């Protein structure tokens, strides 16, 4: 079982993702909806993978991505905008919204089995 941190500002999307993850056998350890909250949780929670929404409100989540990289944590960007919005310095998988359960499961399996 993989422990997952969800960073998503739309609560309906976050709880839908949480339910999908639970259904495929993973544990959600927290949900952050704001940038400051996400930065705190990244530094204080024990998790294996973060699902990081590209934008929280009008703020890009690159400071959170930087902290995840600094801590050596695995993460997946999620976005409804497309991969072009992701800063080129990040070589992390992107999950498109609306979420597809099969794609989600494949990405989590791939990222937990990688040396990233």
N, C-alpha and C positions, 0 to 999 in steps of 0.2 A: 504494500500500500504506500502510495506516494503522498506526502504532506504538501498541500498546495496553499499558497497565499494568493487571494484574488484582489487585484487593484483595479477597481471599476467604479465610476461615479454614478452610473444608472442602476439603482437598486434592483429593479426588475430583471435587468440583464445579469447582475451579480448573483441573485438567488436562483435564476434559471441555470446559470453556469454551475453554481454550487450543487444543484440537484443532478445535473448531468454528470458531474465529477463523482458524486456519491454513488450514482447508479453504475458507474464503471469501476467502482471499488477504491476510490481515492478519498482522502480526508482533507477537508478544507479547514485550515487552522485560523483563518481570519479573512475579513473583507475590509479593505480600506477604500474610502470614497473621495478622499481629499489628498493633495500632495503631501502636506505635513504629516498626516496620519499614515500615509504609505511609507514615508521615510522613517517614521518611528517604528512601524511594524517590521520593516525590512531589517532594522538594526536589533530588534528585540525578540522576534519570534523564531522558533525552530521550524524550518520548512525546507522542502527539497526543490520545489519549483514555484516560481511566481508567474501568474498570468497577468500581464501588465498592459492595461488599456493605454493606447498611445496618447490620449488626451483625457485629462480630468477637468471637466468644464472647459475653460479656454486655455488651460495650461498644458503644455507638452510635458510628458513624464520622463524626459531624458535625465533629470537629476536623480530620479529613482533608479533608472537603468544604470547610471554611473555608479551608484552605491551598490547595486547588485553585482556589477562587474568587479568592483573593489573588494567585495566580500567573497567573491568566487561562487556566487549563487547562480543557478540555472534559471532562465526565464524565457517566456514566450510573449512577444508583443501581440496584442489583439487590437483590431481596428476595423472600422467600417469604411475607412477612407482609401485603403489600398496600400500596398507595400511601398509605393513611391514616397509616402509621408515619413517613412522611417529613415533616420539619419544614417548615412552610409558607413559610419564608423562602427555600427553594431552589426555583427554577423549572427543574429539570432532569428529563430523561426518566427513567422507571422501567421496568426490565426485570423481568418476573415470573419467578420460578423455579417449576417447572423451565424451563430456557431453550428457546425456540423459535428455530431457526436463522433463519427468515425475519424474525421480529420483531427479532432481534439485528442482522441485516444492515441492515434498514430504519432502526433507531435509529442505528447507526454512520454510515450514509450521511447521515441527517438532521442529526446533530450535527456532522459534519465539514463539511457544506455551510452551516451556520448561521453567523451573526455572533456567537454567544454567546461 
